[in-house]
Amino acid sequence: MNSETEQVKVYGADWCGMTTRTLDFLDELGVPYDYVDVEKDPHATEWVKQHADGKVKKPTLDIGGTVLVAPDNSELEEVLREHGLLAA
């Protein structure tokens, strides 16, 4: 059985304001996640490039197989609901 933590993966950078905003939003919603700093993990950097037209866009999220590139909070919330990670 997959835990919720395994369903939400955030690829970003510690210095990135959009990454910080996304992590704060997930914390506010009470959604657990795994965070990967792309500047410390070359494999994560390559994964992000594969999903963001060859660029390292932050944050990039993998939510149960749905990839979001630099989503705003409403887009992120919608996908979390679709995956049953928030109450409808």
Biopython code that builds the backbone (N, CA, C, O; Angstrom):
import numpy as np
from Bio.PDB.StructureBuilder import StructureBuilder

atoms = [
    (1, "MET", "N", (0.849, -1.190, 0.000)),
    (1, "MET", "CA", (0.000, 0.000, 0.000)),
    (1, "MET", "C", (0.887, 1.243, 0.000)),
    (1, "MET", "O", (1.801, 1.357, 0.816)),
    (2, "ASN", "N", (0.619, 2.162, -0.905)),
    (2, "ASN", "CA", (1.389, 3.399, -0.983)),
    (2, "ASN", "C", (0.939, 4.375, 0.082)),
    (2, "ASN", "O", (-0.255, 4.530, 0.337)),
    (3, "SER", "N", (1.899, 5.027, 0.698)),
    (3, "SER", "CA", (1.530, 6.084, 1.639)),
    (3, "SER", "C", (1.319, 7.367, 0.856)),
    (3, "SER", "O", (1.744, 7.480, -0.294)),
    (4, "GLU", "N", (0.659, 8.336, 1.485)),
    (4, "GLU", "CA", (0.451, 9.626, 0.813)),
    (4, "GLU", "C", (1.780, 10.281, 0.482)),
    (4, "GLU", "O", (1.899, 10.949, -0.545)),
    (5, "THR", "N", (2.784, 10.100, 1.337)),
    (5, "THR", "CA", (4.075, 10.725, 1.118)),
    (5, "THR", "C", (4.656, 10.282, -0.217)),
    (5, "THR", "O", (5.264, 11.082, -0.928)),
    (6, "GLU", "N", (4.472, 9.012, -0.559)),
    (6, "GLU", "CA", (5.001, 8.513, -1.819)),
    (6, "GLU", "C", (4.231, 9.068, -3.011)),
    (6, "GLU", "O", (4.729, 9.029, -4.135)),
    (7, "GLN", "N", (3.030, 9.582, -2.785)),
    (7, "GLN", "CA", (2.221, 10.087, -3.890)),
    (7, "GLN", "C", (2.558, 11.514, -4.285)),
    (7, "GLN", "O", (2.266, 11.919, -5.410)),
    (8, "VAL", "N", (3.168, 12.292, -3.390)),
    (8, "VAL", "CA", (3.475, 13.694, -3.686)),
    (8, "VAL", "C", (4.975, 13.900, -3.557)),
    (8, "VAL", "O", (5.548, 13.773, -2.475)),
    (9, "LYS", "N", (5.599, 14.223, -4.687)),
    (9, "LYS", "CA", (7.033, 14.483, -4.695)),
    (9, "LYS", "C", (7.243, 15.880, -5.264)),
    (9, "LYS", "O", (6.729, 16.207, -6.334)),
    (10, "VAL", "N", (7.996, 16.697, -4.546)),
    (10, "VAL", "CA", (8.250, 18.073, -4.954)),
    (10, "VAL", "C", (9.729, 18.215, -5.292)),
    (10, "VAL", "O", (10.597, 17.945, -4.462)),
    (11, "TYR", "N", (10.002, 18.642, -6.522)),
    (11, "TYR", "CA", (11.371, 18.899, -6.957)),
    (11, "TYR", "C", (11.545, 20.410, -7.024)),
    (11, "TYR", "O", (10.825, 21.092, -7.753)),
    (12, "GLY", "N", (12.497, 20.925, -6.265)),
    (12, "GLY", "CA", (12.684, 22.365, -6.240)),
    (12, "GLY", "C", (14.066, 22.733, -5.753)),
    (12, "GLY", "O", (14.991, 21.923, -5.788)),
    (13, "ALA", "N", (14.195, 23.975, -5.294)),
    (13, "ALA", "CA", (15.456, 24.465, -4.748)),
    (13, "ALA", "C", (15.146, 25.277, -3.493)),
    (13, "ALA", "O", (14.139, 25.981, -3.419)),
    (14, "ASP", "N", (16.035, 25.160, -2.513)),
    (14, "ASP", "CA", (15.812, 25.832, -1.237)),
    (14, "ASP", "C", (15.685, 27.347, -1.383)),
    (14, "ASP", "O", (14.946, 27.982, -0.631)),
    (15, "TRP", "N", (16.398, 27.929, -2.344)),
    (15, "TRP", "CA", (16.400, 29.393, -2.514)),
    (15, "TRP", "C", (15.217, 29.896, -3.344)),
    (15, "TRP", "O", (14.990, 31.103, -3.423)),
    (16, "CYS", "N", (14.466, 28.989, -3.959)),
    (16, "CYS", "CA", (13.410, 29.371, -4.906)),
    (16, "CYS", "C", (12.115, 29.762, -4.185)),
    (16, "CYS", "O", (11.545, 28.954, -3.451)),
    (17, "GLY", "N", (11.661, 30.979, -4.390)),
    (17, "GLY", "CA", (10.443, 31.468, -3.760)),
    (17, "GLY", "C", (9.212, 30.662, -4.124)),
    (17, "GLY", "O", (8.351, 30.429, -3.275)),
    (18, "MET", "N", (9.116, 30.230, -5.387)),
    (18, "MET", "CA", (7.946, 29.448, -5.799)),
    (18, "MET", "C", (7.950, 28.067, -5.138)),
    (18, "MET", "O", (6.896, 27.534, -4.792)),
    (19, "THR", "N", (9.150, 27.494, -4.965)),
    (19, "THR", "CA", (9.247, 26.217, -4.261)),
    (19, "THR", "C", (8.788, 26.392, -2.819)),
    (19, "THR", "O", (7.998, 25.593, -2.316)),
    (20, "THR", "N", (9.275, 27.426, -2.159)),
    (20, "THR", "CA", (8.899, 27.697, -0.774)),
    (20, "THR", "C", (7.399, 27.908, -0.647)),
    (20, "THR", "O", (6.776, 27.404, 0.288)),
    (21, "ARG", "N", (6.812, 28.654, -1.589)),
    (21, "ARG", "CA", (5.355, 28.889, -1.571)),
    (21, "ARG", "C", (4.603, 27.569, -1.679)),
    (21, "ARG", "O", (3.627, 27.347, -0.963)),
    (22, "THR", "N", (5.053, 26.698, -2.567)),
    (22, "THR", "CA", (4.387, 25.409, -2.769)),
    (22, "THR", "C", (4.506, 24.527, -1.526)),
    (22, "THR", "O", (3.528, 23.906, -1.111)),
    (23, "LEU", "N", (5.692, 24.470, -0.937)),
    (23, "LEU", "CA", (5.882, 23.663, 0.270)),
    (23, "LEU", "C", (5.028, 24.199, 1.419)),
    (23, "LEU", "O", (4.427, 23.424, 2.163)),
    (24, "ASP", "N", (4.976, 25.520, 1.561)),
    (24, "ASP", "CA", (4.141, 26.126, 2.603)),
    (24, "ASP", "C", (2.665, 25.795, 2.381)),
    (24, "ASP", "O", (1.937, 25.522, 3.335)),
    (25, "PHE", "N", (2.228, 25.819, 1.122)),
    (25, "PHE", "CA", (0.832, 25.516, 0.799)),
    (25, "PHE", "C", (0.501, 24.062, 1.144)),
    (25, "PHE", "O", (-0.553, 23.782, 1.715)),
    (26, "LEU", "N", (1.401, 23.140, 0.796)),
    (26, "LEU", "CA", (1.182, 21.731, 1.135)),
    (26, "LEU", "C", (1.132, 21.541, 2.650)),
    (26, "LEU", "O", (0.303, 20.791, 3.164)),
    (27, "ASP", "N", (2.030, 22.229, 3.358)),
    (27, "ASP", "CA", (2.015, 22.153, 4.830)),
    (27, "ASP", "C", (0.694, 22.676, 5.388)),
    (27, "ASP", "O", (0.109, 22.081, 6.292)),
    (28, "GLU", "N", (0.234, 23.803, 4.832)),
    (28, "GLU", "CA", (-1.026, 24.413, 5.276)),
    (28, "GLU", "C", (-2.207, 23.463, 5.064)),
    (28, "GLU", "O", (-3.121, 23.403, 5.887)),
    (29, "LEU", "N", (-2.178, 22.720, 3.950)),
    (29, "LEU", "CA", (-3.244, 21.772, 3.636)),
    (29, "LEU", "C", (-3.098, 20.465, 4.413)),
    (29, "LEU", "O", (-4.026, 19.658, 4.461)),
    (30, "GLY", "N", (-1.934, 20.261, 5.017)),
    (30, "GLY", "CA", (-1.694, 19.018, 5.747)),
    (30, "GLY", "C", (-1.402, 17.838, 4.838)),
    (30, "GLY", "O", (-1.653, 16.690, 5.206)),
    (31, "VAL", "N", (-0.872, 18.113, 3.650)),
    (31, "VAL", "CA", (-0.566, 17.052, 2.683)),
    (31, "VAL", "C", (0.915, 16.681, 2.823)),
    (31, "VAL", "O", (1.781, 17.530, 2.618)),
    (32, "PRO", "N", (1.213, 15.432, 3.166)),
    (32, "PRO", "CA", (2.612, 15.020, 3.266)),
    (32, "PRO", "C", (3.249, 14.915, 1.884)),
    (32, "PRO", "O", (2.568, 14.647, 0.893)),
    (33, "TYR", "N", (4.559, 15.128, 1.830)),
    (33, "TYR", "CA", (5.269, 15.100, 0.552)),
    (33, "TYR", "C", (6.730, 14.742, 0.778)),
    (33, "TYR", "O", (7.252, 14.858, 1.887)),
    (34, "ASP", "N", (7.370, 14.311, -0.285)),
    (34, "ASP", "CA", (8.817, 14.141, -0.304)),
    (34, "ASP", "C", (9.371, 15.325, -1.066)),
    (34, "ASP", "O", (8.873, 15.659, -2.141)),
    (35, "TYR", "N", (10.399, 15.967, -0.523)),
    (35, "TYR", "CA", (11.024, 17.122, -1.175)),
    (35, "TYR", "C", (12.418, 16.735, -1.647)),
    (35, "TYR", "O", (13.196, 16.140, -0.901)),
    (36, "VAL", "N", (12.722, 17.078, -2.893)),
    (36, "VAL", "CA", (14.033, 16.810, -3.455)),
    (36, "VAL", "C", (14.611, 18.126, -3.962)),
    (36, "VAL", "O", (14.006, 18.795, -4.800)),
    (37, "ASP", "N", (15.780, 18.493, -3.452)),
    (37, "ASP", "CA", (16.479, 19.696, -3.906)),
    (37, "ASP", "C", (17.241, 19.333, -5.183)),
    (37, "ASP", "O", (18.212, 18.578, -5.138)),
    (38, "VAL", "N", (16.799, 19.869, -6.309)),
    (38, "VAL", "CA", (17.403, 19.512, -7.596)),
    (38, "VAL", "C", (18.855, 19.967, -7.709)),
    (38, "VAL", "O", (19.606, 19.455, -8.540)),
    (39, "GLU", "N", (19.245, 20.909, -6.890)),
    (39, "GLU", "CA", (20.628, 21.379, -6.944)),
    (39, "GLU", "C", (21.581, 20.430, -6.231)),
    (39, "GLU", "O", (22.798, 20.543, -6.375)),
    (40, "LYS", "N", (21.036, 19.504, -5.470)),
    (40, "LYS", "CA", (21.861, 18.525, -4.753)),
    (40, "LYS", "C", (21.718, 17.120, -5.322)),
    (40, "LYS", "O", (22.414, 16.203, -4.887)),
    (41, "ASP", "N", (20.823, 16.941, -6.289)),
    (41, "ASP", "CA", (20.532, 15.612, -6.833)),
    (41, "ASP", "C", (20.499, 15.667, -8.361)),
    (41, "ASP", "O", (19.486, 16.058, -8.940)),
    (42, "PRO", "N", (21.598, 15.277, -9.023)),
    (42, "PRO", "CA", (21.642, 15.347, -10.493)),
    (42, "PRO", "C", (20.579, 14.486, -11.187)),
    (42, "PRO", "O", (20.116, 14.836, -12.273)),
    (43, "HIS", "N", (20.193, 13.372, -10.575)),
    (43, "HIS", "CA", (19.142, 12.529, -11.170)),
    (43, "HIS", "C", (17.804, 13.261, -11.151)),
    (43, "HIS", "O", (17.029, 13.180, -12.104)),
    (44, "ALA", "N", (17.543, 13.971, -10.066)),
    (44, "ALA", "CA", (16.309, 14.756, -9.974)),
    (44, "ALA", "C", (16.313, 15.878, -11.007)),
    (44, "ALA", "O", (15.284, 16.168, -11.616)),
    (45, "THR", "N", (17.459, 16.502, -11.202)),
    (45, "THR", "CA", (17.578, 17.566, -12.207)),
    (45, "THR", "C", (17.213, 17.033, -13.583)),
    (45, "THR", "O", (16.474, 17.681, -14.324)),
    (46, "GLU", "N", (17.720, 15.870, -13.925)),
    (46, "GLU", "CA", (17.424, 15.263, -15.227)),
    (46, "GLU", "C", (15.946, 14.915, -15.342)),
    (46, "GLU", "O", (15.347, 15.110, -16.400)),
    (47, "TRP", "N", (15.352, 14.403, -14.269)),
    (47, "TRP", "CA", (13.927, 14.062, -14.289)),
    (47, "TRP", "C", (13.098, 15.310, -14.572)),
    (47, "TRP", "O", (12.181, 15.276, -15.393)),
    (48, "VAL", "N", (13.420, 16.411, -13.893)),
    (48, "VAL", "CA", (12.689, 17.661, -14.099)),
    (48, "VAL", "C", (12.841, 18.122, -15.545)),
    (48, "VAL", "O", (11.856, 18.529, -16.161)),
    (49, "LYS", "N", (14.037, 18.069, -16.092)),
    (49, "LYS", "CA", (14.268, 18.486, -17.491)),
    (49, "LYS", "C", (13.414, 17.668, -18.455)),
    (49, "LYS", "O", (12.879, 18.200, -19.427)),
    (50, "GLN", "N", (13.291, 16.375, -18.179)),
    (50, "GLN", "CA", (12.490, 15.503, -19.053)),
    (50, "GLN", "C", (11.018, 15.900, -19.050)),
    (50, "GLN", "O", (10.312, 15.658, -20.029)),
    (51, "HIS", "N", (10.551, 16.501, -17.971)),
    (51, "HIS", "CA", (9.138, 16.850, -17.844)),
    (51, "HIS", "C", (8.859, 18.339, -18.037)),
    (51, "HIS", "O", (7.706, 18.765, -17.973)),
    (52, "ALA", "N", (9.904, 19.132, -18.271)),
    (52, "ALA", "CA", (9.722, 20.584, -18.381)),
    (52, "ALA", "C", (10.439, 21.141, -19.611)),
    (52, "ALA", "O", (11.109, 22.171, -19.545)),
    (53, "ASP", "N", (10.283, 20.442, -20.724)),
    (53, "ASP", "CA", (10.836, 20.909, -21.999)),
    (53, "ASP", "C", (12.320, 21.226, -21.934)),
    (53, "ASP", "O", (12.777, 22.213, -22.511)),
    (54, "GLY", "N", (13.078, 20.382, -21.225)),
    (54, "GLY", "CA", (14.524, 20.532, -21.173)),
    (54, "GLY", "C", (15.020, 21.587, -20.204)),
    (54, "GLY", "O", (16.219, 21.856, -20.139)),
    (55, "LYS", "N", (14.110, 22.188, -19.449)),
    (55, "LYS", "CA", (14.492, 23.222, -18.495)),
    (55, "LYS", "C", (14.319, 22.694, -17.071)),
    (55, "LYS", "O", (13.560, 21.757, -16.824)),
    (56, "VAL", "N", (15.038, 23.315, -16.150)),
    (56, "VAL", "CA", (14.888, 22.965, -14.741)),
    (56, "VAL", "C", (13.945, 23.988, -14.124)),
    (56, "VAL", "O", (14.378, 24.990, -13.556)),
    (57, "LYS", "N", (12.642, 23.718, -14.246)),
    (57, "LYS", "CA", (11.632, 24.630, -13.717)),
    (57, "LYS", "C", (11.256, 24.197, -12.317)),
    (57, "LYS", "O", (11.040, 23.015, -12.050)),
    (58, "LYS", "N", (11.182, 25.170, -11.431)),
    (58, "LYS", "CA", (10.915, 24.888, -10.029)),
    (58, "LYS", "C", (9.677, 25.632, -9.567)),
    (58, "LYS", "O", (9.470, 26.793, -9.919)),
    (59, "PRO", "N", (8.865, 24.963, -8.785)),
    (59, "PRO", "CA", (8.931, 23.534, -8.486)),
    (59, "PRO", "C", (8.247, 22.710, -9.579)),
    (59, "PRO", "O", (7.354, 23.188, -10.279)),
    (60, "THR", "N", (8.688, 21.477, -9.700)),
    (60, "THR", "CA", (7.998, 20.494, -10.518)),
    (60, "THR", "C", (7.530, 19.410, -9.559)),
    (60, "THR", "O", (8.300, 18.931, -8.727)),
    (61, "LEU", "N", (6.275, 19.028, -9.679)),
    (61, "LEU", "CA", (5.701, 18.049, -8.758)),
    (61, "LEU", "C", (5.233, 16.811, -9.498)),
    (61, "LEU", "O", (4.771, 16.883, -10.637)),
    (62, "ASP", "N", (5.361, 15.685, -8.836)),
    (62, "ASP", "CA", (4.791, 14.426, -9.311)),
    (62, "ASP", "C", (3.767, 14.008, -8.263)),
    (62, "ASP", "O", (4.117, 13.646, -7.140)),
    (63, "ILE", "N", (2.504, 14.065, -8.648)),
    (63, "ILE", "CA", (1.426, 13.701, -7.734)),
    (63, "ILE", "C", (0.743, 12.462, -8.289)),
    (63, "ILE", "O", (-0.113, 12.546, -9.169)),
    (64, "GLY", "N", (1.134, 11.323, -7.765)),
    (64, "GLY", "CA", (0.552, 10.057, -8.200)),
    (64, "GLY", "C", (0.650, 9.841, -9.700)),
    (64, "GLY", "O", (-0.246, 9.251, -10.302)),
    (65, "GLY", "N", (1.731, 10.314, -10.307)),
    (65, "GLY", "CA", (1.935, 10.148, -11.744)),
    (65, "GLY", "C", (1.528, 11.355, -12.572)),
    (65, "GLY", "O", (1.838, 11.413, -13.762)),
    (66, "THR", "N", (0.847, 12.309, -11.979)),
    (66, "THR", "CA", (0.497, 13.556, -12.673)),
    (66, "THR", "C", (1.609, 14.562, -12.406)),
    (66, "THR", "O", (1.906, 14.873, -11.253)),
    (67, "VAL", "N", (2.222, 15.069, -13.474)),
    (67, "VAL", "CA", (3.331, 16.003, -13.328)),
    (67, "VAL", "C", (2.825, 17.428, -13.511)),
    (67, "VAL", "O", (2.149, 17.741, -14.491)),
    (68, "LEU", "N", (3.164, 18.288, -12.549)),
    (68, "LEU", "CA", (2.823, 19.709, -12.613)),
    (68, "LEU", "C", (4.123, 20.506, -12.632)),
    (68, "LEU", "O", (5.009, 20.285, -11.807)),
    (69, "VAL", "N", (4.227, 21.429, -13.574)),
    (69, "VAL", "CA", (5.419, 22.271, -13.672)),
    (69, "VAL", "C", (5.058, 23.675, -13.216)),
    (69, "VAL", "O", (4.238, 24.350, -13.838)),
    (70, "ALA", "N", (5.679, 24.107, -12.126)),
    (70, "ALA", "CA", (5.456, 25.441, -11.546)),
    (70, "ALA", "C", (3.967, 25.784, -11.460)),
    (70, "ALA", "O", (3.529, 26.798, -12.004)),
    (71, "PRO", "N", (3.183, 24.928, -10.770)),
    (71, "PRO", "CA", (1.746, 25.187, -10.682)),
    (71, "PRO", "C", (1.434, 26.324, -9.710)),
    (71, "PRO", "O", (2.194, 26.591, -8.779)),
    (72, "ASP", "N", (0.303, 26.984, -9.945)),
    (72, "ASP", "CA", (-0.159, 27.921, -8.922)),
    (72, "ASP", "C", (-0.936, 27.103, -7.890)),
    (72, "ASP", "O", (-1.217, 25.924, -8.108)),
    (73, "ASN", "N", (-1.278, 27.731, -6.774)),
    (73, "ASN", "CA", (-1.922, 26.992, -5.677)),
    (73, "ASN", "C", (-3.253, 26.378, -6.082)),
    (73, "ASN", "O", (-3.570, 25.271, -5.647)),
    (74, "SER", "N", (-4.047, 27.070, -6.907)),
    (74, "SER", "CA", (-5.353, 26.518, -7.286)),
    (74, "SER", "C", (-5.193, 25.284, -8.173)),
    (74, "SER", "O", (-5.940, 24.317, -8.021)),
    (75, "GLU", "N", (-4.231, 25.304, -9.095)),
    (75, "GLU", "CA", (-3.978, 24.137, -9.940)),
    (75, "GLU", "C", (-3.496, 22.959, -9.084)),
    (75, "GLU", "O", (-3.926, 21.822, -9.279)),
    (76, "LEU", "N", (-2.608, 23.245, -8.144)),
    (76, "LEU", "CA", (-2.098, 22.210, -7.259)),
    (76, "LEU", "C", (-3.229, 21.620, -6.417)),
    (76, "LEU", "O", (-3.328, 20.400, -6.279)),
    (77, "GLU", "N", (-4.065, 22.461, -5.865)),
    (77, "GLU", "CA", (-5.179, 21.994, -5.034)),
    (77, "GLU", "C", (-6.128, 21.113, -5.845)),
    (77, "GLU", "O", (-6.611, 20.095, -5.349)),
    (78, "GLU", "N", (-6.391, 21.502, -7.081)),
    (78, "GLU", "CA", (-7.292, 20.727, -7.946)),
    (78, "GLU", "C", (-6.749, 19.316, -8.177)),
    (78, "GLU", "O", (-7.503, 18.346, -8.097)),
    (79, "VAL", "N", (-5.462, 19.192, -8.460)),
    (79, "VAL", "CA", (-4.871, 17.881, -8.719)),
    (79, "VAL", "C", (-4.818, 17.043, -7.436)),
    (79, "VAL", "O", (-5.031, 15.831, -7.478)),
    (80, "LEU", "N", (-4.541, 17.676, -6.312)),
    (80, "LEU", "CA", (-4.567, 16.945, -5.038)),
    (80, "LEU", "C", (-5.956, 16.368, -4.779)),
    (80, "LEU", "O", (-6.082, 15.237, -4.308)),
    (81, "ARG", "N", (-7.005, 17.146, -5.088)),
    (81, "ARG", "CA", (-8.386, 16.643, -4.929)),
    (81, "ARG", "C", (-8.657, 15.484, -5.882)),
    (81, "ARG", "O", (-9.266, 14.487, -5.494)),
    (82, "GLU", "N", (-8.207, 15.612, -7.128)),
    (82, "GLU", "CA", (-8.413, 14.548, -8.117)),
    (82, "GLU", "C", (-7.790, 13.229, -7.651)),
    (82, "GLU", "O", (-8.311, 12.153, -7.945)),
    (83, "HIS", "N", (-6.687, 13.318, -6.933)),
    (83, "HIS", "CA", (-5.994, 12.122, -6.455)),
    (83, "HIS", "C", (-6.460, 11.689, -5.065)),
    (83, "HIS", "O", (-5.886, 10.777, -4.470)),
    (84, "GLY", "N", (-7.497, 12.343, -4.555)),
    (84, "GLY", "CA", (-8.066, 11.958, -3.277)),
    (84, "GLY", "C", (-7.196, 12.313, -2.076)),
    (84, "GLY", "O", (-7.317, 11.706, -1.012)),
    (85, "LEU", "N", (-6.325, 13.292, -2.251)),
    (85, "LEU", "CA", (-5.434, 13.688, -1.152)),
    (85, "LEU", "C", (-6.006, 14.836, -0.325)),
    (85, "LEU", "O", (-5.440, 15.217, 0.700)),
    (86, "LEU", "N", (-7.133, 15.383, -0.779)),
    (86, "LEU", "CA", (-7.860, 16.413, -0.030)),
    (86, "LEU", "C", (-9.325, 16.029, -0.040)),
    (86, "LEU", "O", (-9.785, 15.330, -0.943)),
    (87, "ALA", "N", (-10.043, 16.475, 0.942)),
    (87, "ALA", "CA", (-11.480, 16.249, 0.955)),
    (87, "ALA", "C", (-12.111, 17.018, -0.212)),
    (87, "ALA", "O", (-11.691, 18.129, -0.533)),
    (88, "ALA", "N", (-13.096, 16.429, -0.822)),
    (88, "ALA", "CA", (-13.716, 17.038, -2.016)),
    (88, "ALA", "C", (-14.463, 18.315, -1.705)),
    (88, "ALA", "O", (-15.031, 18.934, -2.605)),
]
sb = StructureBuilder()
sb.init_structure("model")
sb.init_model(0)
sb.init_chain("A")
sb.init_seg("    ")
for serial, (resi, resn, name, xyz) in enumerate(atoms, 1):
    if name == "N":
        sb.init_residue(resn, " ", resi, " ")
    sb.init_atom(name, np.array(xyz, "f"), 0.0, 1.0, " ", f" {name:<3s}", serial, name[0])
structure = sb.get_structure()
